[in-house]
């Protein structure tokens, strides 16, 4: 089931960064409404929600998962694990669509309804979609790269398994016209932090995510993008 869901991202790796033993268990109705909780317990991380519980060693990356037979538990845990791993190396997961055009990556953050899926659906043939939901941002030398993810939104389509240097970030706002407005770093930082996906209750990593966000808005051009819901909006992305 998981190999089919993540088919474009499945690979055989001799020494993976993380290894989980998975035990399937029936859903527990008493925990159905439990929210996600993520915390470090000594040298181990623990994550749980109504449909899964997981624990792994912070150093070796080895751990276990107990979950019901559905792909959404694994999907959520993958996001949690990668958000923690990225925080340790200056990157982060961002609630944003992203695409590669002319060898450069562009990110489009926004809350639900802002237009991430709409803009992704309107992408021209020369744009390669990385995701319409969760963007993967990594620190790379003096800049940042965006990587494709299997975390699909309303478009229900996996991103391409490629990466490219990030050339710009556009906060989406549906409008009757197409226009870009440069954002001051302080304003951009506040908006960026609202869209970073990080659930772990850990003071050190929260501080690292904040530092990464500050560095990002100083290195990457950030703009507000008012756009009409048609293909002409992509004329602003260059």
N, C-alpha and C positions, 0 to 999 in steps of 0.2 A: 504494500500500500504506500509506504513512504518512498520507495524507489520510484514508483510511478508518479507520485506527487512532485518529487524533486528531480525528475529524470534528467534535466539539462545540467544539473549540478552534482550528480553522483559520480564519484571517482574512487578508485582503489588506492588507498594511501598506506604505505607500510607503517608509518608512525604518525597517526593523526594527533592533532592538538588536544582533542577530547575523545574519550571513549566511555560510552554508557551501556550498561546492561539494562535491558528493558524487560519489565515484568508486566503482563497484562492482567488487569483486574476489572471486575464489573463496576459500573458507576455507583457512587454512594449518594443516594438521594438527600441524605442529611447535609451533605457538603455542596450541593448543587449551586448555591448562590455565593459561595466563598470567593472573595476577591484574591488576586495574586499577591503573594507576600514573598519577598526575596531578602535574605539577610545572610551575613557571614557568621558562622559559628566556629570560632577558633580558626583552624586551617581549612575549614570546609564551608562551602556555600550550600544553602538550602533554599529551594523554591517550591512553592505549593499553591495550588488553586483547587477548586472543587473537583476537578477532573484529573489532577495529577499531583504527585509529590516527587521531588528529585533532590539528590544530594551529590556533590562532587568535591574532590580535593582541589584546593585553590592552586597547588603547585603542580601536581601530576596531571590534572585534568581528568582523572578517572572517577567514575561515579555510577549511580544507578537512577533509574526512573521507574516509577510505578504509576501506570496510567490505564485509562479505559481504551477500548479499541476504536480510536478515532484519530484523524491526522491533526486536529486542532491543538491537542495537548502538546505534541511534538513541535508544532509550528511555534507556539508560544514559548516553549522552552528554548528553542533555537534562538529566538530573538533575545531572550534574557541572557543566555550564555554569551552570545556575540556582543551584546551591549556591554557586558562586563569586560570581555577580552579587549574590545576596542578602547574602552576607557583607560585601560592600562597602557595603551600605546599611542594616545593622543587622538583617537578617532571617536566616532559615535554613530548610532543609528538615528535617522531623521525621518519623521513623518512627512514624506515628500515623494512626489514623482520625480523621475530623473531619466535623462536620455543622452546619448552620445551623437554629436553632429560634427562632421568635419574633424574627427579625432579629438574633440573636446567634450567634456561632460557638463551638463546644465541641470540644476536642481530647482524643483518647484514645490516649496513647502506650503502647507495649508491644512486647516482643520477639515473635517468632513464637510463636503458641500462647497469648498473653496474653488474647486475646478480641477483637481489633480487628474482624475479619471477623464474628464472632458478633454483637457489638453492632450493627454496621452492618446486618446482615441483619434484626435485630429492631427497627430504627428505626421509629417510628410515622409515620403519613401526613403529619404536620405537620413532620417533620424532612427537610431537603434534604441529601443526602449530598454532601460535598466530595471524599472519598476514603476507602477502607478500608485504605490502605497508606502513602502519602507525603503529608504535609500541607505546605502552602506558607504560611509565616509571614512577613509583611512588617511593617516598622516603618511606622506611620502616625500622624503627629503625636505626641501624648503616649501613644499606645497601640499595639496591634498588630491586624492583620487576618489572617484566614485566607482563602485563595483555593482554589477547586476545582482539581483536577489530573486529567490523563489517566492517572496512574500507578496502575493497578488492582492489587489483590492477589488473594486467593482468590475474592473476589466476582466478579471478571472484569467489572467494570462501571465505566465512566468516571464521574468525579465531575461535578457540575454546574458550569458555567462562571459562577460567581457568587462574591462575597466578602462578608464581614461582620466587624464588630469581635469580637475574641476576648473572651469573658466568663468562661472557665474552662478549666482543664486537669485531666484526671482520669487518674491512672496506674491501669491496669486490673489487677485481681486476681480470678480466678474464685473463687467462694465458695458457701456454702450459704445466704447471706443478702445483703441489699442494705444497704450502709452507706458513708457518706463520712467520711473522716478528714482533717482539715487537716494539711498538711505544713509543717514549718519550712523557710525559704528555703534553708538549707545542704543539707538532705537533698534538697529538690526540685531544686536545681541539679545535684547529682551524678547524680540519676536522669535529668534532662533531657539532660545532656551525653552520656550513654550512648546516647540515642536520636536525636541530631542527626546527619544525614547530611552528612559532609564528608570528602572523600578527598584534598584537595590538600595537598601537602607545601610549605606556605608559612607562615613564622613570623608574618608580619604578619596574614594573614587568620585564622589559628588564634586569634590574640589577639583579633581582632574578634568572632569567633564566641563566644568565652568571655565577652567583655564583653556581647554581646547576650543570651546566656543568663542572665547575672546580672541584667541589667535586667528581663528578661522575668519571672523568678520574683518580683521585687519589685513588679511592676505587675499581674500577672495572678494571681487566686486559683488555687492548686495544691492538689489533694486526691488522696488515695488512694481508689480506688473499688472496693470489694468488691461483686461482683454475681453474681446467679444467671443462668444462660443462658435467660432468658425476658424478655418485653416489659416486665415490671414494673420492670426495672432502669432504664428510661428515666424513671421517676418521680423519680429522683435528679437528673436533668439539667434544671436550671432556673435 
